[in-house]
Amino acid sequence: MKITRIHCYQVDLPLHEGSYKWSGGNTVSVFDSTVVAVETDTGLTGYGEICPLGPAYLPAYARGARAGIAELAPQLIGADPRALGEINELMDRAMRGHPYVKSALDVACWDLLGQASGLSVATLLGGHVGADFALYRAISQESPARMAKSVARYRAQGYRKFQLKVGGDPDTDIARIHAAAAVLKPGDVLIADANTGWTQHEALRVVDAVRDVDVYIEQPCASYEQCLAVRTHTDRPFVLDEVVDGIDMVVRGIADRAMDVINLKISKVGGLTKARQIRDLCVSMGIAMTIEDTWGGDIVTAAIAHLAHSTPTRYLFSSTDFNSYVTVSCADGAPQRKLGRLAASQAPGLGVRPRMKVLGKPVYST
């Protein structure tokens, strides 16, 4: 099997709730997503998707993804997409860094490997563990009262894990955490995700003020060193996200006892190939994971589901269903939430069939 052509599509994904707000005053109302189609000489086509959370979240942005894919795509023509190690070496030699650019291409090759072998991507990643897995719901940054009401509303949809977007004014964030905690029921899980928004002294104030609340603290500060300093001052369970951008940071974090959970985003580390390496290391070392991505639609949700569903339940802290947040569906066959849970497709590959009328004409083709 050889890659013969690569197409790149752009699709807008508006949000059901109108906007999504997080630390630093950041907000997005329409996500700019990129879908790639990798064609082969066998007639099979694999699909991947990359959707950065705007340009101010990570060193990634939507137009950069498309520009990078146009740079990399010619290097992959003639390569065997099933040889995932070689595909990743080829991309890393051709482009230093920019893992988000490589992610959709890597995922599309996993889709092709699954289709060619007749196996689901989850099977290739270790097998479907159980019937389904639990999801969290992100609570956009609003007033304490509105965020508490959102917890109750999403619980009615089946969610039991709630990720509060904090990282703003510390006093308001303390109120947000207390308000949300007050409406929790037995079995609910609360995460206060600052998305790097606090300075170190602000984070210390917050963790001290919520020391008696059953809450996880996620990525309080911008740097690893600042987060580690906060970690040493609280006994609340600790999650690292934005600073975990490769397997080297996971190794460092484990050695420093810097976290109890990591947030593993597929595109942040370069695709399913490298995400699987990190996942397997975490399982070996007893570190739990939230498995997700920066954002996306049906194809990203499918990729997340396959990695999450193949992860031992004990170490899968949570996952997410981004396609339920947006109003546009770009593919059939993607997993759909049922009572706060999700299951990966058993069909070969990712199990998705892009809606070409939604994708429109390619913005780039090799």
N, C-alpha and C positions, 0 to 999 in steps of 0.2 A: 504494500500500500504506500502510495506517495501523495504528498500534498501537491495539488495542481493550481488552485486559486484560493484567494482569501478575500472576502468581502467585509466591509465595515458599514454598520448602519447606526443612525442616531435616532433616539426615541425619547420624547418627553413623558415624564411620569408625574402627573399632578397628585397632590395628597388629598385624601378624603377630608381631612380636618382643616384644609386650607393652608396650614403652615406647620413647620416643625422648628422648635426653638431650643437652643442649648446654650452653653456658657459663652461669655464674651459678647453677648448680644447677637450671636449668629442665628440666622433663620433661613429656611428654604421653603418655598411653596411648590416649585416644580423641579423635580430631579432630572438632570441631563444624563441619560444612560447611553452606553455604547454596546451594541451587539456585534459579535463577529461570527462569520460563517466560514468554516475551513472545509473546502471541497477536496476530494481525493479522486484518484484514477479508478477507484472501484465503484464510484457512484454514490458512496456514502458522504454525508456532510455532517460535521460536528459544530456545535454552537456553544458560545461562551458570552458572558456579559460582564461589564465593568461600569460601576456607577459611584464615583466619588461623592462624598458628603459635602459638596461645594468646595471651593478652592481654599477655604480658611481652616479646614479641619486637620488634614494631613498634607504632606508634600505631594499632592495629587490634584488634578483638575480635569474636567471632562474633555475639553479640547486637547489637552496634553495627552490624554489616553489615545485619542484618534490620531494625533500627529505621531505618537510613538509607535502605534500599530502600523501605520504607513511606513515607518522606518524599518520595522522588524520583519514585516510580512514577506518581502522579497527574499530575505535570508532563509525562510522556511520552505520555499518552493523546492520540491524534490525530496524533502525529508520524510521519513516514516513517522506519522503522528503517534503510532503505538509505542515508539521508543521514547518514553517520556523523559528519561534521564538525559538522553542525547538532545531532545528538543530544548530542555531547560539549559543545558550547557551551551547550545547554539545561541539561544537568546541572551544568555549572560555574557558570552564573548562579543556578541554584536552590539550590546547596549549595557553599559555599566550602571547599575542601580535601576531606578524607576520600576520597582517590582509591580506596581499597579498596572503598568502598560502590558506586562507579560501575562497577567492573570487570566484574562479572557481567552487568550490563545492557548494557554495551558489547559484550562477547563474544556475548551473545544476539543482538544486532543484526547482528554479523558472520555469525553462523549463518544469520540470515534473508536477508542479502544473498547468501550463497552458495546457499541453497536457491532463491531467486528467480531467480538468474542461471544456475543449473545448474552452478555451479563450486565446487570445494573452496575452503575458506578459504586454504589454502596457495597455490593458484593465484592467488587475489586478492591475496595478500601478496607475490607475486613469482615463484611457480612452484615445483614440487617439485624440489629440488636433489638429484640422485642417488637411489638406491633407498631409503636410510635414513640414520640418523645415530647417532653414538656417545652413550652415556649415562654418567653418573657414578653411583657409589653412595655415599650418606652413611653414615659409620661412627659410630654413636651413641657418646657419651663413656663409656668404661669404662676398665679398667686397661690399661696398655700391652700386656700379653701378650694380653688378650682382643681388643683392637682389631687387633693384628697377625693373630690367627687369623681375624677377620672379613674382613680383606683377602683372605686365601687362600680363604675360603669363597665370597666374592662373585666372585672371579676365576673360579672354577669355573662360575659362572652366566653368564660372558661379559663381565663388566665389566673395563675396563682403566684406569678413572679412579676414584680413591678420595678422598673428601673426609672427612678426619678431623675430628671435632668436638673442638676443643681449647678454649683460653680459660679454663682453670682455673688450678691451681697451676703456675707456670712450670716448676719442676723436673720435675713429673709430665708436663707437656706436652712438654718436651724428650725425655723418655724415650718418650712415645707416638710422637713423630715418628721417632725413631731406630729403635724397634721395628718400626714399619710399613715404613719404608724398607728395613730388613734383609730383608724377605720379598718385596720387589718383584722383578719380572722385566723383562727388556728390553721396552720399549714401554709399560710401566705409567706412570701419572701420579699423583703424590701432591699433594694440597692440604691444608694445615693451616688450617682455618677456625676462627678464634677467636670469630666472631659478636660482636665488640665486647668480649670478655671480659677482655682485658688492660689494665692501665694502661700508659702510655707506657713507663715504665722497665722494666716486666715484659716488654713486647713486645721492647724492645731487647735484653734478656738472651736471650730465646728466639731471635731472628733471628741473634744472634752465635753461639749454641751450635749452630745448625744450618746455619752458613754453608757447610759442605762437603756438605750433603745436597741432592739434587735434589728440591726441594719448592717449591711455590707457597705464598705467605703471603696469607691472605685475611682482610680486615677485622679487623686486630688490636685496634683501639681504638674507642671510642664516637664520637669526633668526627673529622671530616675532617682538621682541623689536626693532631691526634695521629697519625693514619694517615700523613699526609704526612711528618711528622717521622721516623717509623719507616722509611718508604720511602727517605728520603735516607741511611739508615744500613745498607742491605742491598742486595746485588745479586741476591737471589732474586726471581723473577717475582712481581708484586704484583697482587692482586685486590681491588677495592672492591665492596661489596655494600650493606649497610644504609644507608650515606649517599647512595647513588645513588637518589634518590627522584624524579627528574625530569630533563628534558633540560638544564636549567640547570646541574645538578651534573655532568653528563657534559661539557658545554662547559668548565666550570671545571677539572675533572680533566684533560682533554686539555691545556689551556693550562699547567697546573702539572706536567705529566708525572707525575701522581700514581698512575697504574696502567697495567698492561699488559692487563688483562682486567677487565670488569665483570660482575657478576651481575645480569642483567636479569630482575626478577620482574614478571610481568604485572600483578598486582593492586596492587603497590606504586606503580605509576605511573598506574593508572587504567583499564587495559584494553588491548586489542590495538591500538586506534587510536594511543595515545601510545607504547606499546611499539614499534610499527613505526617511528615517527618516530625514536626513540632507536636502534633497530637500524640504520636506514639511515644515520644520522649516524655511528655507530661503524664501519660498513663503509666509509664515505667517508674516515674518518680513520685507518683501519687498526687499530682497537681490537677485540680478540676478545671474545666474549661467552659466558657460560653463560646459556642461556635457560631459565627455569623460572618458578615461582611460590612463594608462601609455603608452601602445601600444597594438598591436594585429592584428589579421586577421579577418576573416569573423564572427566568433562567438563573439569575443569582440565587433565588429562593430554592430552586431545584439543587443547585450545587451545594448550598449550605445543608440542605436536608440529607443529601447522600453522605457528606462527611459526618454530620451529627448522628445520623441513624446507625452508622457503622462504629460509633464510639461506645465503649462500655458504659452502661448506665451510671455506674458509680462515679465516673469522672466527667460526665456531661452535666455541668451545672445548669445550663440552659441553652436555648437557641432562639431563632426568630423567624418570622414569616413576613418578609418585607412586601410581598405581593398583596398582602391584605391592607397595607397602609395606603396604596396608590389606586387611582381610578382607572388606569389603563392596563389591560392585559396584553402582553406581547408574545405569549406562547400558550398553546394548549398542552395539556398533560402535566402541568406544573402542580406540585402538591398544594393542597388547600387546607387551611386550619379547620379543625373540628374540636370544639370545646377546649381550646387552649393547647392543643397538641397537633403534631404534624408527623407525616410519614413520607419517606422517600419512595419514589416509584420503583416497582419491580421490573419495569420494562428495560430492555437493553439501553445502555448509555445513561444519559440524564433522564430520558423518557419524555422529552419536550419536543413540541412541533411548533416552530415560530409562526406567528401570524404575519405573513408577508405584507398584507394590506396595511397592517399597523406599522411595520418597519419601513415600508416605502422603498424608494430606490437607494442603492448603496451610496454612501458619501465617499467611499474609497473602494477600489478593487485593484488587485495585483494584475 
